[in-house]
Amino acid sequence: MNSKQILEEIFRTRIVYDANGKQYPLDGNIDEKEGAFLQGLVRKYQPEKTIEVGCAFGISSLYICSELEKMGQGKHHTIIDGFQSTVFHNVGVSNLKKANVDFYTLIEGLSEIELPRLLSEGKKYDFCFIDGNHTFDHTLIDFFYLNRMLKVGGIMVFDDIGFPAVTKALRYVLNYPAYQYVDHVEVNHSGSRKMFESVVKKPLNLVAGLFSKKIRYEMFAASVNKTDKQLHLNTSMIALQKVKEDDREWFWYEDF
């Protein structure tokens, strides 16, 4: 079976299997729309060296590698997942093997330990996908190290923007002068949620915009005074491009 067939079967049955045939319910994975988003980015930017933090059942790995395998020599995917054999029963690795993907390396360790090691080894990447621990500090630590290894022109993707901690970290990253917005995946919310956004949040955004940035951040919550148009409640995944070297001064800071 190829990656496409495996993914179709997984989403049809909502079940995954380990190497011994034991089944587990599909849970905590990216969906088909987000997978297509990752595929489209790989297809467009043609990265050779890719890396992701968080593999779980291997859904994102399959989407990324399904496009990489269409490329020639030199492609390689690195996976950091400290819980692949314990929590996820090596299902992600099993799915990659079923798809005959042999151009990947699994590092079963914590990203806050493994990413600094990769940096010290001089590793460089063209495409980074952050989908690990969803606390604010872990998300920012993952980005901090991947930013130093991502080549100029490379793509950085964040998943689960709906998590408040991830949103907060990304709001800080969006201030970086070395990055620009590329695209995002939207989530469809209920009518009541949309009503709240249009009747309450949007007017508050407009009011907040009347004040200076310093005053905005003193008077309003971050979810209200945000000025970026790309980062909003309906976003589940977002892609940024590194457009130049990260050459911020040692004292650089922007409110977020």
Secondary structure, DSSP 8 states (H G I E B T S, - for coil): --HHHHHHHHHHHTEEE-TTS-EEE--S---HHHHHHHHHHHHHH--SEEEEE--TTSHHHHHHHHHHTTS-TT-EEEEE-TTTTTTSTTHHHHHHHHTT--SEEEE-S-HHHHHHHHHHTT--EEEEEE-S--SHHHHHHHHHHHHHHEEEEEEEEEE-TTSHHHHHHHHHHTT-TTEEEEEEEE----HHHHHHIIIIIHHHHHHHTTS-HHHHHHHS-HHHH---SS-STTEEEEEEEE-S-----TT-----
